[in-house]
Amino acid sequence: MKKGLQVASKEFFLFLMPLFFVLHGYINNMQAMQFSEAIGLWLQTVLAISLILLIGLLNFRSLRKASVFAFSIMFFHLFFGPLHDLLKSLFPSIFLSKYIFILPVLLFSLIALMIYLKKTKRNFNRFSLYLNGLFLLLILLETPNWIIARKHQNQVASLPGSSICDTCEKPDIYLIIADEYADSSSLQQIFNFNNQDFQTSLRNRGFYFIKNSKSNYNFTPFAMASLLQMDYLTGIEGHNSSMADKNRCYQLINKSSLWHFLQQQGYEISNHSIFNIANIPTAAPQNYILIGKDMILSQTFLSRLDRDLRYHLVLSFKIESEIERIVYFINRCNNLLLGRLLQETAKVSAKPKFVYTHLTMPHYPYYFTKEGKLNKIEVLKEGEQVRKEEYIGYLQYSNSIFLKTIDTILQNSKKPPIILFMGDHGFREFTDGFEKNAPYYYQNQNAVLLPDKNYNQFYDGISSVNQFRVLLNTSFGQQIPLLKDSTILIYE
């Protein structure tokens, strides 16, 4: 019995705590990350604990004391997010949840812990036994959640009226999403800008413009989920800040009915977007859209500190190199994805392919003028989204990039491809009322190129849920019923 207690009180909690942290995070974010990411994150966390443990051993000359030291630091780091949110909800108007209070208290607590561990004669057997039991119990309690999450993860909604088409041509399909690209009527009404030159250029290449096209939702994850799932979203709260809503969107994007249909038709899927699709992870570094392991790490102390303080400190101390690194992050991401797309056009495949590219342009930050010159860094900083002149300049620059990209696709395609060039939603940056300007949020650019130029079924006023329903009916001989075209306002 005594020997069993000795074994049970070993320092297993150093491995069980990060296992619970990663497992809980993975189950809650399973739709947006790969299992390999979870394994890697657990190993990364265990390595961090091991390094802190080594520092503790050098200071305390005791494995148990070093383990308590490492546990205390890593527990605060891993579970800081929920604790911080609780403080903010309990004390919204006082400084207890502010870093100006938290950081000095943290430093004082660390010093006090080190002094205590140096002087104490406790063996911490009960403490160790309690932590082992606690985290083992918490891990076991996650098992039903794991089973339920896995079941939902593998579900793919059926698409009524769809079937395998053995006689279809099955050309390559390119979906190019230009984030926040507003339609022509919005550009005219909001900016007094005529986008006719770009439209004429695309029409000369055979594109058909769909008038009064609309996204069904006004934020990217929701808009893309409805487009790729070809349906309205169920089980959402309706808030862009809701992690549960975003997880639902990521699940639908990754396991969409569209991927299931295309794979049944023999297509291979290529992902050059900001999301995981068809279990193919994104290669894009993440910033304003959290996906994968970043959804878990975003709740840790260092991530919260980085998010809440680093940018302000960088601005305050005018660290130009760091300012540029942060400000031009999305531009580097765009260049990466665009480069991957251009490489994709030159690849020869035995199967037809569906290529999805999502570029954060002409969405803020508005990096370039219409002539291709970099805007001043002041224009690109957070809080400068409402710059109509810069939006139009960046849109015109983006037009030139999109035209070159489309030309490359057409030149490198062995047979005429299908190309869909779309905004995921319309322009959204206003200062005079969120709901007042809502109609503009959905009005997206929408141009389609079909090899046979049969655009009869693409009707004016089409919304995202019907975009691929119409395409599959037109180009793959399907009989998929259309849904009512509606728009749903998602709040911040």
Stockholm file with secondary structure:
# STOCKHOLM 1.0

chainA/1-492         MKKGLQVASKEFFLFLMPLFFVLHGYINNMQAMQFSEAIGLWLQTVLAISLILLIGLLNFRSLRKASVFAFSIMFFHLFFGPLHDLLKSLFPSIFLSKYIFILPVLLFSLIALMIYLKKTKRNFNRFSLYLNGLFLLLILLETPNWIIARKHQNQVASLPGSSICDTCEKPDIYLIIADEYADSSSLQQIFNFNNQDFQTSLRNRGFYFIKNSKSNYNFTPFAMASLLQMDYLTGIEGHNSSMADKNRCYQLINKSSLWHFLQQQGYEISNHSIFNIANIPTAAPQNYILIGKDMILSQTFLSRLDRDLRYHLVLSFKIESEIERIVYFINRCNNLLLGRLLQETAKVSAKPKFVYTHLTMPHYPYYFTKEGKLNKIEVLKEGEQVRKEEYIGYLQYSNSIFLKTIDTILQNSKKPPIILFMGDHGFREFTDGFEKNAPYYYQNQNAVLLPDKNYNQFYDGISSVNQFRVLLNTSFGQQIPLLKDSTILIYE
#=GR chainA/1-492 SS CHHHHHHHTSTTHHHHHHHHHHHHHHHHTGGGSCHHHHHHHHHHHHHHHHHHHHHHHHHHSCHHHHHHHHHHHHHHHHTHHHHHHHHHHHCTTSGGGSHHHHHHHHHHHHHHHHHHHHHCCCCCHHHHHHHHHHHHHHHHHHHHHHHHHHHHHTCCCCCTTCCCCSSSCCCCEEEEEETTCBCHHHHHHHHCCCCHHHHHHHHHTTCEECTTCBCSBSSHHHHHHHHHHTSCCCSCCSBTTCHHHHHHHHHHHHTCHHHHHHHHTTCEEEEESSSCBTTBCCCSCCSSSCCTTHHHHTTSHHHHHIIIIIHHHHHHTTCHHHHHHHHTHHHHHHHHHHHHHHHHHTCCCSSCEEEEEEECCSSSSCCBCTTSCBCCHHHHSTTCCCCHHHHHHHHHHHHHHHHHHHHHHHHHCSSCCEEEEEESSCCCCCSSCTTTTHHHHHBBCEEEECTTCCCTTCCTTCBHHHHHHHHHHHHSCCCCCCCCCCCBCCBC
#=GC SS_cons         CHHHHHHHTSTTHHHHHHHHHHHHHHHHTGGGSCHHHHHHHHHHHHHHHHHHHHHHHHHHSCHHHHHHHHHHHHHHHHTHHHHHHHHHHHCTTSGGGSHHHHHHHHHHHHHHHHHHHHHCCCCCHHHHHHHHHHHHHHHHHHHHHHHHHHHHHTCCCCCTTCCCCSSSCCCCEEEEEETTCBCHHHHHHHHCCCCHHHHHHHHHTTCEECTTCBCSBSSHHHHHHHHHHTSCCCSCCSBTTCHHHHHHHHHHHHTCHHHHHHHHTTCEEEEESSSCBTTBCCCSCCSSSCCTTHHHHTTSHHHHHIIIIIHHHHHHTTCHHHHHHHHTHHHHHHHHHHHHHHHHHTCCCSSCEEEEEEECCSSSSCCBCTTSCBCCHHHHSTTCCCCHHHHHHHHHHHHHHHHHHHHHHHHHCSSCCEEEEEESSCCCCCSSCTTTTHHHHHBBCEEEECTTCCCTTCCTTCBHHHHHHHHHHHHSCCCCCCCCCCCBCCBC
//
